């Protein structure tokens, strides 16, 4: 009888854990769905929208991860500015959290990565910028005919726009289109390979699809890019 009671107790515990796991999964899926945002909504919420390139960073690190500091970005294509004639901006971030706004610093021999950025004025220092709570940057790659395209699949912001329908196969002439195998989660790598979104290339993997920047820009109405600042 004692063994039977123990077995029943274990079964009840297992059932409870399974239900809790399913509930957590459903909550995560709901949170992700609620967190999705459109390019138009991002632009409307931002004080600055632009194509920008990372020039340098000045971060403090905790266990090899940036935990506070600034990134220095050069404005390449301005779409929405809170000040006239901006060429360089500083983006401040602090702490480790979801949708944090840290950037990878280029080496002396590299060009910096390019991004479509959505930034807000830093409330503690109006001369600096910070990321939005939804995220701050979508990576841009250079194509063979010297056009800009959002790397697809996009990373860093949960975008609600159906970019899958807008993504096309592109030939990238950009070192940042290459990714080392160890930098990809095995399941993600296999999924991207199966879908033809990456291919083996020179001992690494290369992204094959993107969303032309002009096409992506077309998803943002002029009203969302109207600056609230009066110069």
C-alpha positions as CSV (number, residue, x, y, z in Angstrom):
1,X,0.0,0.0,0.0
2,X,2.8,2.3,0.9
3,X,4.4,1.7,-2.6
4,X,1.1,2.4,-4.3
5,X,0.8,5.7,-2.5
6,X,4.3,6.7,-3.5
7,X,3.6,5.8,-7.1
8,X,0.4,7.8,-7.1
9,X,2.3,10.7,-5.6
10,X,5.0,10.6,-8.3
11,X,2.4,10.4,-11.1
12,X,0.6,13.5,-9.6
13,X,3.9,15.4,-9.4
14,X,4.8,14.5,-13.0
15,X,1.4,15.6,-14.2
16,X,1.8,18.9,-12.3
17,X,5.2,19.6,-13.8
18,X,4.0,18.8,-17.3
19,X,1.0,21.2,-17.0
20,X,3.3,23.9,-15.5
21,X,5.7,23.5,-18.4
22,X,2.9,23.7,-21.0
23,X,1.5,26.8,-19.3
24,X,4.9,28.5,-19.3
25,X,5.3,27.6,-23.0
26,X,1.9,29.1,-23.8
27,X,2.8,32.2,-21.8
28,X,6.1,32.6,-23.6
29,X,4.3,32.3,-27.0
30,X,1.7,34.9,-25.9
31,X,4.4,37.3,-24.6
32,X,6.3,36.9,-27.9
33,X,3.1,37.6,-29.9
34,X,2.3,40.6,-27.8
35,X,5.9,41.9,-28.2
36,X,5.8,41.8,-32.0
37,X,5.9,45.3,-33.5
38,X,5.8,46.7,-37.0
39,X,8.5,48.9,-38.6
40,X,5.9,51.7,-38.7
41,X,5.3,51.5,-34.9
42,X,9.0,51.4,-34.2
43,X,9.6,54.5,-36.3
44,X,6.7,56.4,-34.7
45,X,8.1,55.6,-31.2
46,X,11.7,56.6,-32.1
47,X,13.3,60.0,-32.0
48,X,15.9,58.8,-34.6
49,X,15.6,56.4,-37.4
50,X,18.6,55.9,-39.7
51,X,20.9,53.5,-41.5
52,X,24.0,53.7,-39.3
53,X,27.4,52.1,-39.1
54,X,29.3,51.1,-36.0
55,X,32.6,53.0,-35.7
56,X,33.7,52.1,-32.2
57,X,32.5,51.0,-28.7
58,X,33.5,51.8,-25.2
59,X,31.9,49.1,-22.9
60,X,32.5,47.7,-19.5
61,X,32.3,43.9,-19.5
62,X,31.0,41.3,-17.1
63,X,32.0,37.7,-17.9
64,X,32.8,38.6,-21.5
65,X,29.5,40.3,-22.0
66,X,29.1,44.1,-22.3
67,X,27.3,45.4,-19.3
68,X,27.5,49.2,-19.6
69,X,28.8,51.9,-22.0
70,X,28.5,53.6,-25.3
71,X,28.6,52.7,-29.0
72,X,29.6,55.3,-31.6
73,X,27.6,55.2,-34.8
74,X,28.0,57.1,-38.0
75,X,24.8,58.1,-39.8
76,X,24.7,56.9,-43.4
77,X,21.1,57.5,-44.4
78,X,18.9,59.6,-42.1
79,X,15.1,59.0,-42.1
80,X,14.1,60.7,-38.9
81,X,16.3,63.0,-36.8
82,X,15.7,65.1,-33.7
83,X,18.6,67.4,-34.6
84,X,19.8,68.7,-38.0
85,X,23.0,67.6,-39.6
86,X,23.8,64.7,-37.3
87,X,26.8,62.7,-38.5
88,X,27.9,60.8,-35.4
89,X,25.8,59.6,-32.5
90,X,26.5,57.9,-29.1
91,X,24.2,55.1,-28.0
92,X,24.2,54.3,-24.3
93,X,23.2,51.0,-22.7
94,X,23.4,49.6,-19.2
95,X,22.7,46.1,-17.8
96,X,21.9,42.8,-19.3
97,X,18.2,42.5,-20.3
98,X,15.9,41.5,-23.1
99,X,16.3,43.6,-26.3
100,X,19.4,45.3,-24.9
101,X,21.2,47.7,-27.3
102,X,24.8,46.7,-27.5
103,X,26.9,46.7,-30.7
104,X,29.9,44.7,-31.8
105,X,33.0,46.8,-32.2
106,X,35.0,46.4,-35.5
107,X,38.6,45.6,-35.5
108,X,41.2,48.0,-36.9
109,X,41.0,46.2,-40.3
110,X,37.3,45.9,-40.5
111,X,34.4,48.1,-41.5
112,X,31.7,48.3,-38.8
113,X,28.4,46.5,-39.1
114,X,25.5,48.5,-40.6
115,X,22.1,48.6,-39.1
116,X,18.7,50.2,-39.5
117,X,18.4,51.8,-36.0
118,X,15.4,52.9,-34.0
119,X,16.5,55.1,-31.1
120,X,15.1,57.4,-28.5
121,X,16.7,60.3,-26.7
122,X,18.4,59.3,-23.5
123,X,16.2,60.9,-20.7
124,X,19.3,61.2,-18.5
125,X,21.5,62.8,-21.2
126,X,19.7,64.4,-24.2
127,X,23.0,64.3,-26.1
128,X,22.9,60.5,-26.2
129,X,20.5,57.9,-27.5
130,X,19.1,54.7,-26.1
131,X,17.3,51.7,-27.7
132,X,13.5,51.2,-27.6
133,X,12.1,48.6,-25.3
134,X,11.2,46.5,-28.3
135,X,14.8,46.6,-29.5
136,X,17.0,49.0,-31.4
137,X,18.6,47.6,-34.6
138,X,18.1,45.4,-37.6
139,X,21.3,44.3,-39.4
140,X,21.9,45.5,-43.0
141,X,24.1,43.8,-45.5
142,X,25.5,45.1,-48.8
143,X,24.5,43.3,-52.0
144,X,26.5,42.5,-55.1
145,X,25.1,45.6,-56.8
146,X,25.9,47.8,-53.9
147,X,22.4,48.1,-52.5
148,X,21.4,47.7,-48.8
149,X,19.1,44.9,-47.6
150,X,17.9,43.8,-44.2
151,X,19.5,40.4,-43.4
152,X,16.9,37.7,-43.4
153,X,15.8,36.3,-41.0
154,X,15.9,39.5,-39.0
155,X,17.3,39.3,-35.5
156,X,17.1,41.7,-32.5
157,X,13.5,42.9,-32.9
158,X,10.3,40.8,-33.1
159,X,8.9,42.3,-36.3
160,X,5.2,41.8,-37.0
161,X,5.4,42.8,-40.7
162,X,5.3,39.7,-43.0
163,X,8.9,40.0,-44.1
164,X,8.8,36.4,-45.3
165,X,6.8,37.6,-48.3
166,X,9.3,40.4,-49.0
167,X,12.5,38.5,-48.6
168,X,14.3,37.6,-51.9
169,X,17.4,35.6,-52.7
170,X,20.4,38.0,-52.9
171,X,24.1,37.7,-53.5
172,X,25.8,39.5,-50.7
173,X,29.2,41.0,-51.1
174,X,29.6,41.6,-47.4
175,X,31.9,39.8,-44.9
176,X,29.1,40.1,-42.3
177,X,27.0,37.8,-44.5
178,X,29.3,35.0,-43.3
179,X,28.8,33.2,-39.9
180,X,30.9,30.5,-38.3
181,X,29.2,27.3,-37.5
182,X,29.9,27.5,-33.8
183,X,28.0,30.8,-33.7
184,X,24.8,29.2,-34.8
185,X,22.6,27.0,-32.6
186,X,22.6,23.6,-34.2
187,X,18.8,23.4,-34.5
188,X,18.7,26.9,-36.0
189,X,21.5,26.1,-38.4
190,X,19.7,23.0,-39.6
191,X,16.5,24.9,-40.0
192,X,18.2,27.7,-42.0
193,X,19.9,25.1,-44.2
194,X,16.7,23.3,-44.9
195,X,15.0,26.5,-45.9
196,X,17.9,27.6,-48.0
197,X,18.5,30.7,-46.0
198,X,22.1,29.9,-45.5
199,X,24.5,27.8,-47.5
200,X,28.0,26.4,-46.7
201,X,30.6,28.8,-47.9
202,X,34.4,28.8,-47.5
203,X,34.3,26.8,-44.2
204,X,31.5,28.9,-42.8
205,X,27.9,29.6,-43.7
206,X,26.5,32.5,-45.8
207,X,23.2,34.2,-45.6
208,X,21.3,34.0,-48.9
209,X,18.2,36.2,-48.5
210,X,17.3,39.7,-47.5
211,X,14.7,42.4,-47.7
212,X,15.7,45.3,-50.0
213,X,16.0,48.4,-47.9
214,X,13.8,50.4,-50.3
215,X,11.1,47.8,-49.9
216,X,11.4,47.8,-46.1
217,X,11.3,51.6,-46.1
218,X,8.0,51.4,-47.9
219,X,6.5,49.8,-44.9
220,X,7.0,53.0,-42.9
221,X,4.6,55.8,-43.7
222,X,5.8,59.4,-43.8
223,X,3.7,60.3,-40.7
224,X,5.8,57.8,-38.6
225,X,9.0,59.6,-39.7
226,X,7.8,63.1,-38.8
227,X,10.1,64.6,-36.2
228,X,8.5,66.1,-33.1
229,X,11.5,68.4,-32.6
230,X,11.4,72.0,-33.7
231,X,14.8,73.1,-34.9
